[in-house]
Amino acid sequence: MTRVTLQLLTLLWAMTGTSTQTRSSCSVPLAEQPLVNGIQVLMESSVVNSGFPNPSILIAMNLARAYNLEAQKLLTYKLMASDTADLTIGQLALTIMALTSSCRDPGNRVSILQRQMENWAPASLNTHASSFYGPSLAILALCQNNPEKTLPIATRFAKSLLANSSPFNVDTGAMVTLALTCMYHKIPVGSEEGYRVLFGQVLKNTVENISMRIQDNGIIGDIYSTGLAMQALSVTPERPNKEWNCQKTMDSVLDEIKEGKFHNPMSIAQILPSLKGKTYLDVPHVSCSPGHEVQPTLPNPPSPVPTSASNITVKYTINNQLRGVERLFNETINVSVKRGSVLLVVLEEAQRENPTFKFETTMTSWGPMVSSINSIAENVNHKTYWQFLSGKTPLNEGVADYKPFNHEHITANFTQY
């Protein structure tokens, strides 16, 4: 192979977006690798007991190279057999990407998603930023399957983002960046330069917003939005004005892992690709050659912490003051639970003691989410949901993960976004 040929191949490799760590790369120190192995094993072990086939977990397993091949195979089969009828645009896109990363044909799912996105439009100019998250996933999945057909959809999507005036959201911004970076690198030859200018403008605006959420310790937004943000900042062709120290972010994430912050399988699925030097742009390039199970090096088990059977008291308030909702209320109860219990246990105990605190949950990729309290249910059309706060600070973990402390005041507030 001549040097000229090698240079051309290298250029083409970069243009197709297969190399994702071209600008801001960082890595896990060798001594910390068992920490990463440990959370990957924890994530993979969730597959067997879960009745919810989570495509994000399969994507992470494939990008990171799965240790548990049986779990990988089981999840692949579950997703292949799943019905697409009840999936949201984002869930369908993730399923396509999960099957693609498993070297499986997603079948008619791509054409279904294509039709859904051809009919998609934001509800208004101030549509909440989070409502662009699913369509961003869809653009990414379609770009990886047929960028030429996706171009008009991505163009309309990008123009909608430019016109949108709602507050910025890090998770959505990261997914927008991944989707439009894919399109930016895969604009068909001979297309007008205006496409690249449009995508570049949206990318520049978005990564500027992401960079403004970088904290002094490197965490981007909050700890659970950092994984996707790392992917976005590592691949974007438009660099933010504020320099990003990738290694500082990586070190802070590793510190959070040591503190036990990553125990929810979905939170692991979102951080794991960045810890392995991968992004969602690598989905079409996963090697699916048959392998054998590798036993990972795991961290030393922590020293046993003396267990205490003592109880704690949690002050729990349910509040609905939204006008137009059939019933307004503000009720508070003191609940006693075992130390170390998750918030869900507090809710269950409150419900047992007082029927006013009855609640319902809906299973999501992040675990159970409270969908109704005291017969007042969330409503997508009305943009309402139950938000949980500690004092005045919104919780960034779900009810099955967050562990209240003694005398903490937890409020469930019926909120409109």
N, C-alpha and C positions, 0 to 999 in steps of 0.2 A: 504494500500500500504506500503510495507516495505521500509526502508531507502535505501537498495541496489537497489531495483526497481526504486525508485525515482532518484537515482544517474545515473542509466543507461539511463533513459528517458531524464534526463538533458543533458547527454553526446550526445545522439542521436540528440537532439534538436539543440545543438550547431553545430554538424557535418553537419546537413542538411542546415545550413546557414539561418535558419528562424529567428534567433535572430541577428539583424544587428548591434546593438550598443553594441557589446561585449567588445570593448577595449577603444575607444575614444568617449565617449558619452558626450553630453552637451544638455542643454535645454533652452527654451525661458522662461525668468522670467515671473511670473504670471502677473505682472503689464504691461508687453509688449505684452501679448497675443492678445489684441484687434488690434494691428498693423498687426499681422499675419492674423487674421480673416479678416481684411480689404482688404489685397491684395488677399486673397482667394476669397472673394465675388466679387472683381473686375475681377479676372480671370474667374470665373463662369459666370459672366454677359456677357462676350464676346461671349459665345457659341451661344446665340440666334441670334445675328446679323451677325455672321460670316458665309460666304459661304464656308469656308475652314475647314472641320472637322479635328481637330488637335488631334491626339492620345495622344500626350504628356500631353495635358490638362486633358484628361479623366484619364490617369494614376495618375496624381497628385490629381485629385478630389477623386479617389477611395482610394489612400493611405492616404489622409488627412481626409477622410470621408466628402463627399459633403454636403454642406448646401442647395444648390438648386437642389432638386431631379428631377425636370422637366428638367432642363438643362442637368443633368447627363443622364437621360433617352433619351433625344433628341440626344445627342452626341453619345451615344451607338448605337442607331438605325442608325444614319448616317454612322457610321463606319462599321456596319454590312452590310449595303447596298452598300458600296463603292466598286468600281472596282479596282482590284489589278493590272491590266495590266500596268498601267502607273506609278506604285509606284517604287521608288528606293528600294534597299535592306534594307536601314535603315528605310524608311517609312513603308515598309511591316512588319519589325520586331516590330516597335512601335505599329502598328495596332494589331498585334498578342498579344502583352503585354497588350494593352489597353483592348482588349476583354477578355483576361485571367483574368485581374484584376476586370472585371465586371461579372465574373463567366459565360461567354459566350463561346461557342465552336468556336474557330477560323476556324474550318472546314479545307478545303484543303490549306489554306494559309501556314500552317506549312510545308506541303510536297513541296509546291512551293518554299518556302524559303530554304528548305533543298537542293533542286536541284540547286538553284541559288548559294548557298555557296559551293556545291561540285564542281562547275565550276569556282569558284572565284580564282583569283590569282592576286597579286600586279603587276602593269605594269613593275616595275624595282626595283632594290635594293635601289634606292633613291626616291621611290614614296613618294609624300608629305604625312606627318603624318595624315592630315585631311582625306585622302582617306581610312584610317583604321577605321574611326568613324562608318560608316554604317555597315561594317562587324562585328565590335564589338557588336553593337546592335543585329545583327543577331545571333551571338554566344550566347549572353545572352538569347534571346527569345527561341532559339532551346534547350539550356541547361535546361531551365525551363519546356520544354515539353518532351524531350527525351534525357537525357545526354549521354546515351550509343551510340546512333546513331551520336551524335554531337562530340564524342571524336576524331575521325580521322580528322574532319574538324577543330576543335579547335587546334589540334596538328600542323597541317599545318599552321594555322594562327599564332600560337605562334612562330614557327620557322621563318616565314616571318618577324615578328616583330624583332626578334633577329638579322636578317640580314639587317634590314632597317637602313639607315644612314641619313635620313632626320631630320631636326630640330624638337625638341619636341613640342607638342601641348597639353595644359592642358586638354581641353575638351575631346580630343581623349584618352589621357592617363587615364582620369577618367573612360571613358567607357570601355577601355581595362581592367582596374582593376576590374570593376564590372563583366564583362563577364568571365574573367579567374578565379576570386574568386568563381563564381558559379561552374565552371568546377572543380576547385581545391577541392571543398567540395563534388562533385558528381562523382568523378572517380569511375567507377564500381568496386565492390569488386572483387579481384582476378587479377586486371590489374597490369601491370608492374609498378614498383616504378618510372621508368623514366618519366612517365607522370607528376607525382607530382613534380619531380625535375625540369622538363621543365617549367611547369606553374609557379612554385615558383620562378625560375630565372627571367622570364619575369615580374612577379609581383614585384619582388625586384627592378629591373631596373626602372620600371615604377613609382612606388611610390617614389623612390629616386628622380626622375626627378620632380614629382609633389611637393615634399617637398622643392625642391630648388626654387620653385615659390611662396612660402609662404612669404608674405610681413610682415614687422614689426607689422602692425596693424591686421594681421591675414587673410587678403584677399589673396586668392590663384589665381594667374594669374591676372585676373581682376574680377570685381564684378560679372560679368555675367557667369564666369566659376567657381565661388566659390561653387555654389550649388552642381554640379556634383562632384567636387573635395572633398567636405565634405563627400558625400556618399562613395566615393572610400576609403578615409583615415579611415573611420569609420568601414569598413568591411574587409580590406585586411588582409590576414594571414601573410603577410610579412611586417614588420614594417620598415619605413625609419629610417636612423640614426638620422636625425634632428627631435627632438620632436615637435609634433603638439599640440598647445594649442587650443583645439576645442572651448572652451568657449570664447576665445578672438575673434576667427573667427565669432562665433555666434553674439557677441555683436557688431562687426563692421557691419555685415549684417543688424542688426536691426537699427543701425544708418543710413545706406544707405536707408532703407525703410522709415525712418522718413524724409529723404531728397527728397523722391519721386522718387528714382531711379528705383523702380520696378513698372512700369505701363504697360509694354508690357506683354500680357497674356503668351507668351512663356517664358519670363524671370521669371515670377512668377511660371510657371509650373516646372522650373528646380530648383528653390530654395525651393519651398514649402515642398517637402518630407523631406529635412534635418531639416527644422523648426519644423516639426511634429515628428521628431525622426524616420523617415522611409527611406528606400532606394529602388532602383529598385529590389533588391533581395527579397523584401517583396511581389512582384506582385502576386505570386501564392498563397499567404496566406491571401489575403484580405477577410474579412468576408462580404458576400453579403446578410445577413439577412435583410428582409424588415425593413425599418426604417421610421421615420417621420421627417419632416423638423424641424431643430433646428434654432432658431434665434440667430446668434452669437452676442457676445458683440463687438461692433465696437469702434474704437478710436473717441474721440471727434473731430468734424470737425474743421479744422484749421481756425484761424481768417481770415476774408476776406482780401485779399491783394488789395490795391487800384489799379484799372486797369488803364492802360495808353493806349490811342489810338495812341500814337506816333509811328513813324516808325523807323526801324533800317536799316542800309546799310550793305549788305554782299557782299564781293568780292568773286566771284565764277569763278574758272578756270577749264577748261576741257583740259586734256593733254593726247596725245597718241604719244609716241616716240618709240614704239616697232618696231624694224625692221622686215620686212616680212609682216607687216600689210599694207593693201592697201593704207591707207591715214594717214599721220602724221599731227598733228596739236597741237597748244597750244593757246587757246583763253580764254580771260578773260572779264568778264562783272561785273559791279556793279549793284546790285539788291536791291531795296527798298521794304521791307515787314513790316507788323505789328509786333511790339515787341511780342515775345512769339510764333511766327510762327515756325512750324517744317521745317526741311530742304527740305522736299518734296515741300513745298510752294515756297521756293526759286528757286528750279529747274523748277517749273511750270511757275513762273514769268519770269525767264531767257528765257525759251522756247517761251513764248508769245512775248517777246521783240526782240528775235533774233533766227531765225530758225536753226542756227548752233548749238544751245544748245538743240535741240530736243532730247527727251529720251523716253525709254520704260521701263516698270517694269514687273516683274514676281512675282506672289503671292507665298510666302513661309510661313512656320510655324511661322516665325518671323515677318511677314508682307511683304509689297511690297519691292522688291529688284531691284535696277536699273540693267537692263540686257543689255541695249544698249544706247549709246550716240553718236549723230552725225553719225548714221548708222553703228557704230562699235560695234559689239555685243560680249558678253562673249562667250567663246568656251571651253567646257570641254576637248575636245581632244587636244587643244593647251594650256590648263591650263591657260587661260586668264580670267580676270574679272575686273570690275570697283571698285577700292578701293577709299574710301573717307577719306580725311585727313583734320584736322584743323591745319594749319601751316604745320608742318612735322609729326604730331602725328596722326596715324590712329584712326578713330572714332570707338567706341565700341558699338554704337547704330545705328539702321537703319535710313533711310531717313524719315520715318514716326514718329520717336521718338525723334531724336536729334533736339534740339532747339539752333540755332546759336545765338551768341551775337553780339552786334553792332561792326562794322568794323572787324569782323572775316574774315579770308581768308580761304575759303573752296576750296579744290582741288579734282576733280574727276580724278584719274590717272589710265589709262589702264595698268594693271599690270599682270605679269606672275608669277605663284607660282611654 
